[in-house]
């Protein structure tokens, strides 16, 4: 039996996906280009696919607040 840690990351990307966005500000109605990844520490795990089912933007870090 072995265990392996999975590390998840979410990065805000430039519109053309060329690099991570340096300023995390945008206007209401703008699209946010998000890159979601999962990594392993050892690299011995089979390649994984990460599916994002739901995403909500809020004015505060509290995910249960209304996004409007």
ZATI-334962 format. One record per residue: residue number from 0; residue in one letter; chain; x, y, z of N, C-alpha, C, O in turn. Coordinates in Angstrom, 1 decimal, decimal comma. Atoms other than C-alpha are relative to their C-alpha. Example, Ala and Ser with C-alpha at 12.3 -4.5 7.8 and 13.67 -1.06 7.14 Angstrom:
2
REC    n  res  chain    n.px    n.py    n.pz   ca.px   ca.py   ca.pz    c.px    c.py    c.pz    o.px    o.py    o.pz
REC    0    a      A     0,9    -1,2     0,0    12,3    -4,5     7,8     0,9     1,2     0,0     1,9     1,2     0,7
REC    1    s      A    -0,9    -1,1     0,0    13,7    -1,1     7,1    -0,8     1,1     0,8    -0,3     2,2     0,9
END
This chain:
68
REC    n  res  chain    n.px    n.py    n.pz   ca.px   ca.py   ca.pz    c.px    c.py    c.pz    o.px    o.py    o.pz
REC    0    x      A     0,8    -1,2     0,0     0,0     0,0     0,0     0,9     1,2     0,0     1,8     1,3     0,8
REC    1    x      A    -0,8    -1,3     0,0     1,4     3,4    -0,9    -0,9     1,2    -0,2    -2,0     1,1    -0,7
REC    2    x      A     0,7    -1,2     0,1     0,2     6,9    -0,7     0,8     1,1    -0,8     2,0     1,0    -0,8
REC    3    x      A    -0,6    -1,0     0,7     0,9     9,9    -2,8    -0,8     1,3     0,1    -2,0     1,2     0,0
REC    4    x      A     0,7    -1,3    -0,1     0,0    13,6    -2,4    -0,2     0,5    -1,3     0,6     0,5    -2,2
REC    5    x      A     0,4    -0,7     1,3    -1,8    15,3    -5,2    -0,1     1,5     0,4    -0,7     1,9     1,4
REC    6    x      A     0,0    -1,5    -0,2    -1,2    19,1    -5,5    -0,9     0,6    -1,1    -0,6     0,4    -2,3
REC    7    x      A     0,8    -0,7     0,9    -3,9    21,2    -7,1     0,3     1,4    -0,1     0,7     2,1     0,9
REC    8    x      A    -0,2    -1,4     0,1    -3,4    24,6    -8,5    -1,0     0,6    -1,0    -1,5     0,0    -1,9
REC    9    x      A     0,9    -0,8     0,9    -5,6    27,3   -10,2     0,7     1,3    -0,3     1,0     2,1     0,6
REC   10    x      A    -0,7    -1,2     0,3    -3,9    30,1   -12,1    -0,8     0,8    -1,0    -1,5     0,3    -1,9
REC   11    x      A     0,7    -1,0     0,9    -5,4    33,2   -13,8     1,0     0,3    -1,1     2,1     0,7    -0,9
REC   12    x      A    -0,9    -0,1     1,1    -3,9    33,3   -17,3    -0,4     1,2    -0,9    -1,5     1,8    -0,8
REC   13    x      A     0,2    -1,0     1,0    -3,5    36,0   -20,0    -1,1    -0,5    -1,0    -1,3    -1,7    -1,1
REC   14    x      A     1,0     0,3     0,9    -6,2    36,1   -22,6     0,4    -1,0    -1,1    -0,3    -1,8    -1,6
REC   15    x      A    -0,5     0,9     1,1    -4,0    34,3   -25,2     0,7    -1,2     0,6     1,3    -2,0    -0,1
REC   16    x      A    -0,5     1,1    -0,7    -2,9    31,7   -22,6     1,5    -0,1     0,0     2,0    -1,2     0,3
REC   17    x      A    -1,5     0,1     0,1     0,8    32,5   -23,1     0,7     0,1     1,3     1,8    -0,4     1,5
REC   18    x      A    -0,6    -0,1    -1,2     1,5    33,3   -19,5    -1,0     0,3     1,1    -2,2     0,6     0,9
REC   19    x      A     0,8    -0,3    -1,1     0,1    33,8   -16,0    -0,3     1,5     0,0     0,7     2,3    -0,2
REC   20    x      A     0,3    -1,4    -0,1    -1,7    37,1   -15,6     0,6     0,6     1,2     0,5     0,1     2,3
REC   21    x      A    -0,7    -0,6    -1,1     0,3    39,4   -13,5    -0,9     0,9     0,9    -0,6     1,1     2,1
REC   22    x      A     0,9    -0,8    -0,8    -2,6    41,7   -12,4    -1,3    -0,8     0,1    -1,9    -1,0    -0,9
REC   23    x      A     1,3     0,8    -0,2    -5,6    39,8   -10,9    -1,2     0,8     0,0    -2,2     0,5     0,6
REC   24    x      A     1,2    -0,9     0,0    -8,1    42,6   -11,7    -0,5    -0,1    -1,5     0,2    -0,1    -2,4
REC   25    x      A     0,7     0,0     1,3   -10,6    42,6   -14,5    -1,4     0,6     0,2    -1,9     0,7     1,4
REC   26    x      A     1,3    -0,7    -0,1   -14,0    44,3   -15,2    -1,1    -1,0     0,0    -1,0    -2,1    -0,5
REC   27    x      A     1,2     0,8     0,0   -17,4    42,9   -14,6    -0,4    -0,3    -1,5    -0,5     0,6    -2,3
REC   28    x      A     0,3     0,4     1,3   -18,3    40,9   -17,7     1,2    -0,6    -0,8     1,0    -1,2    -1,8
REC   29    x      A    -1,2     0,6     0,6   -14,7    40,1   -18,6     0,1    -1,5     0,2    -0,4    -2,0     1,2
REC   30    x      A    -0,2     1,4    -0,2   -13,8    36,5   -19,1     1,3    -0,2     0,8     2,3     0,5     0,7
REC   31    x      A    -1,1     0,4    -0,8   -11,4    34,9   -16,6     0,5    -1,3    -0,6    -0,2    -2,3    -0,5
REC   32    x      A    -0,7     1,2     0,6    -9,0    32,4   -18,3     0,7    -0,7     1,1     1,8    -0,2     1,6
REC   33    x      A    -0,5     0,7    -1,2    -8,3    29,9   -15,5     0,7    -1,3    -0,5     0,1    -2,1    -1,3
REC   34    x      A    -0,6     1,3     0,3    -5,8    27,0   -15,8     0,1    -0,8     1,3     0,7    -0,4     2,3
REC   35    x      A     0,0     0,9    -1,1    -6,4    24,2   -13,4     0,9    -1,2    -0,3     0,9    -1,8    -1,3
REC   36    x      A    -1,0     1,1     0,1    -3,7    21,6   -12,8     0,0    -0,9     1,2    -0,3    -0,4     2,3
REC   37    x      A    -0,3     0,9    -1,1    -3,0    18,6   -10,6     1,4    -0,6    -0,3     1,7    -1,1    -1,4
REC   38    x      A    -1,4     0,6     0,1     0,6    17,4    -9,9     0,2    -1,0     1,1    -0,5    -1,0     2,1
REC   39    x      A    -0,4     1,0    -1,1     2,2    14,6    -7,9     1,4     0,4     0,4     2,2     1,0    -0,4
REC   40    x      A    -1,3    -0,4    -0,5     5,3    15,1    -5,8     1,1    -1,0    -0,6     2,2    -0,5    -0,9
REC   41    x      A    -1,0     1,0     0,4     7,0    11,9    -7,1     0,0    -0,1    -1,6     1,0    -0,5    -2,1
REC   42    x      A     0,0     0,2     1,4     5,9    12,0   -10,7    -0,2    -1,4    -0,5    -0,2    -1,7    -1,7
REC   43    x      A     0,1     1,4     0,3     5,3     8,3   -10,6    -1,5    -0,4    -0,3    -1,7    -1,5    -0,7
REC   44    x      A     1,4     0,3     0,2     1,5     8,5   -10,9    -0,3     0,1    -1,5     0,3     0,8    -2,3
REC   45    x      A     0,4     0,0     1,4    -0,2     7,8   -14,2    -0,6     1,4    -0,3    -1,1     2,1     0,6
REC   46    x      A     0,5    -1,4     0,3    -1,2    11,1   -16,0    -1,5     0,1     0,4    -2,3    -0,8     0,1
REC   47    x      A     1,4    -0,3    -0,5    -4,4    12,6   -14,6    -0,6     1,1    -0,8     0,1     2,0    -1,3
REC   48    x      A     0,8    -1,1     0,6    -7,1    14,7   -16,2    -0,8     0,6     1,2    -1,3    -0,1     2,0
REC   49    x      A     0,7    -0,8    -1,0    -8,7    17,4   -14,1    -1,2     0,6    -0,6    -1,0     1,4    -1,6
REC   50    x      A     1,2    -0,5     0,5   -12,3    18,3   -14,8    -0,6     1,0     1,0    -0,8     0,6     2,2
REC   51    x      A     0,6    -1,0    -0,8   -13,7    21,5   -13,3    -1,5     0,1    -0,3    -1,9     0,4    -1,4
REC   52    x      A     1,4     0,1     0,2   -17,4    21,1   -12,8    -0,7     1,3     0,3    -1,8     1,6    -0,3
REC   53    x      A     0,7    -1,2    -0,4   -18,3    24,4   -11,2     1,0     1,1     0,4     2,0     0,8     1,1
REC   54    x      A    -0,8    -1,2    -0,4   -16,8    27,9   -10,7    -0,8     1,2     0,3    -1,7     1,5    -0,5
REC   55    x      A     0,8    -1,2    -0,4   -18,2    30,9    -8,9     1,0     1,1     0,4     2,0     0,9     1,1
REC   56    x      A    -0,7    -1,2    -0,4   -16,8    34,4    -8,6    -0,8     0,8     1,1    -2,0     1,0     0,9
REC   57    x      A     0,7    -0,7    -1,0   -17,6    36,3    -5,4     0,9     1,2     0,4     2,1     1,3     0,0
REC   58    x      A    -0,7    -1,2    -0,5   -16,6    39,7    -3,9     0,9    -0,3     1,2     1,8     0,5     1,5
REC   59    x      A    -0,7     0,3    -1,2   -15,2    38,0    -0,8     0,5    -1,5    -0,2     0,0    -2,2    -1,0
REC   60    x      A    -0,4     1,4     0,1   -13,3    34,7    -0,2    -1,0    -1,0     0,4    -0,8    -2,2     0,3
REC   61    x      A     1,1     0,9    -0,5   -16,5    33,2     1,2    -0,7    -0,5    -1,2    -1,5     0,2    -1,8
REC   62    x      A     0,6     0,6     1,1   -17,7    30,8    -1,4    -1,5    -0,1     0,1    -2,2    -0,3    -1,0
REC   63    x      A     1,4     0,1    -0,1   -21,2    30,7     0,0    -0,8     1,4    -0,2    -2,0     1,4    -0,2
REC   64    x      A     0,7    -1,2     0,2   -21,9    34,4    -0,7    -0,5     0,0    -1,5    -0,1    -0,8    -2,3
REC   65    x      A     0,6    -0,2     1,3   -23,9    35,5    -3,7     1,0     0,5    -1,0     1,7     1,5    -0,7
REC   66    x      A    -0,9    -0,5     1,0   -21,9    35,9    -6,9    -0,4     1,3    -0,7     0,3     1,8    -1,5
REC   67    x      A     0,5    -1,1     0,7   -24,0    38,8    -8,0     0,2     1,3     0,8    -0,1     2,3     0,4
END
